[in-house]
Amino acid sequence: MFSPAPADTSLVTLVKFIRPGLIRFPGGNNEAYWDRSNTYKWWEAPPGYRYTITAQVVDDFITFCREVGAEPFIQVDMNTYAPDLWADLVKYCNIDHNYNVKYWGIGDEPNHWTTLEGYMTSSRDYVAAMAAVDPSIRLSAPEMGGIWPGDINSWIEPFVKQRGSDVHLMSAHHYPLGDESIDPSKDNYPSIENLLRYDATDPVVAGISYLNIVSTQLLDLRDKYVPQGIVALTEYGPSWAPLSTDNRVSDSLSTALWLADTLGRLGMSGIHSVLYYSFTSPDWDDFRNALFIHSRYPEEMRVVSLRPTYYAYLMYGKWRGEYWVSTSTTNDEYLSICASVSHESNDLYVIVFNKHTSKNITATLSVYDGNVSSRGYLYILNGDTYDATLVNINGATIDVTNSSTIENSVNDISPIGIPISPQFSRIFPAHSASVIHIPLKGS
């Protein structure tokens, strides 16, 4: 998170294929010190701080974002009050080095360490100091640690009601499941069954359907108090449990299906940005929710393996248009759907998710207001079992040996040709995500 570790070419290649819009750094930034002179090691810090973010780390992060075509998002520490310190990081990035970092997060999950009033006061000082350096930056707040109904009512709404004019990204974090300390009878106990649960009651936030409800609530608050802004989930993942105790919640085919389903669900509802936490994890750590497992030997981040969640992002990176289109399903619990259209290539991309862990489902798809071609292309993300850690797309896996093997294996994913009509039926395999690429005739 804080150590200088330039990405090797294999990591850059993998990330380019998934086309991220934003990459957030450092994530979980609590009691960190900013050091423009590279005086401290990352594990060292002056009194009052635990870690150090050095100029070298920031340089490496910006370089990586530019290489993969993503916008950098920098989250500043508020646990140790120091608005002038982080205003200097804005100066370093946007004045001294012309990095043009647009997006800045103000604190990290303040509801876990301060009061609403305390955050209101401190964040006002941070906004004033940072915007005085560069008025064009776009600020993300309140970076809430959760979107439970109580969080929205007691934190997010009061904050944006008073401070909405300062905010460009109305932000919060969401993990539907907890860790191993949760009572196993609760719906948010870490298990694949709970991860794929559509409706939950204890607590309600654990269910996939809760995203449909909370998206509407957050967008209504945005429209009312932050009309100039967007809604962003700046941390998002299945669970906060360590990998060794999360019952495959963070590292299985079902994780990839949950992620792909909910990313499409959130995007189609109008949530602008969803930042998965975390991007990568070292191979010696018992961490969770990473797309990649990397090594830092000897000095660079070298990818050693992919988690199933990478394939979910690969689907969206390879087969998604620029604009979401309206969809509906009669079986959202098990057979959900999202769709997008590319105006550049005149293609429709439909993704159907069968979240049932054992049953194939036959369904009829109807395409309205589109002149479809007679032949389309199918890509299926699946694995041997719903809890498999090895997954594939049309039988193909990604060889991460080096940049060339990555490019070859991604480009060698062969489509399955299928007949298409305005209304057609297909069997969707158990525990799968099926991308149907439908060329359109005319506009």
HELIX and SHEET records of a PDB file:
HELIX    1   1 THR A    9  ILE A   18  1                                  10    
HELIX    2   2 ALA A   55  VAL A   68  1                                  14    
HELIX    3   3 PRO A   83  VAL A   90  1                                   8    
HELIX    4   4 LYS A   91  ASP A   96  3                                   6    
HELIX    5   5 PRO A  110  HIS A  112  5                                   3    
HELIX    6   6 LEU A  116  VAL A  133  1                                  18    
HELIX    7   7 PRO A  149  ASP A  151  1                                   3    
HELIX    8   8 ILE A  152  ILE A  156  3                                   5    
HELIX    9   9 GLU A  157  ARG A  163  1                                   7    
HELIX   10  10 GLY A  164  ASP A  166  5                                   3    
HELIX   11  11 ILE A  192  LEU A  195  1                                   4    
HELIX   12  12 VAL A  204  ALA A  206  5                                   3    
HELIX   13  13 TYR A  210  TYR A  225  1                                  16    
HELIX   14  14 LEU A  243  THR A  245  5                                   3    
HELIX   15  15 LEU A  253  SER A  269  1                                  17    
HELIX   16  16 PRO A  308  LYS A  318  1                                  11    
HELIX   17  17 SER A  403  ASN A  411  1                                   9    
SHEET    1   A 7 LEU A  22  PHE A  25  0                                        
SHEET    2   A 7 GLU A  71  VAL A  76  1                                        
SHEET    3   A 7 TYR A 103  ILE A 106  1                                        
SHEET    4   A 7 ARG A 138  MET A 144  1                                        
SHEET    5   A 7 LEU A 169  HIS A 174  1                                        
SHEET    6   A 7 ILE A 230  TYR A 236  1                                        
SHEET    7   A 7 SER A 273  TYR A 276  1                                        
SHEET    1   B 2 ALA A  32  ASP A  35  0                                        
SHEET    2   B 2 TYR A  51  THR A  54  1                                        
SHEET    1   C 3 THR A 280  PRO A 282  0                                        
SHEET    2   C 3 PHE A 292  SER A 295  1                                        
SHEET    3   C 3 ARG A 302  LEU A 306 -1                                        
SHEET    1   D 6 TYR A 323  TRP A 324  0                                        
SHEET    2   D 6 LEU A 335  SER A 342 -1                                        
SHEET    3   D 6 ASP A 347  ASN A 354 -1                                        
SHEET    4   D 6 SER A 432  PRO A 439 -1                                        
SHEET    5   D 6 ARG A 375  ASN A 382 -1                                        
SHEET    6   D 6 ASN A 392  ILE A 393 -1                                        
SHEET    1   E 6 TYR A 323  TRP A 324  0                                        
SHEET    2   E 6 LEU A 335  SER A 342 -1                                        
SHEET    3   E 6 ASP A 347  ASN A 354 -1                                        
SHEET    4   E 6 SER A 432  PRO A 439 -1                                        
SHEET    5   E 6 ARG A 375  ASN A 382 -1                                        
SHEET    6   E 6 ILE A 416  PRO A 419 -1                                        
SHEET    1   F 2 ILE A 361  SER A 366  0                                        
SHEET    2   F 2 GLN A 423  PHE A 428 -1                                        
END                                                                             
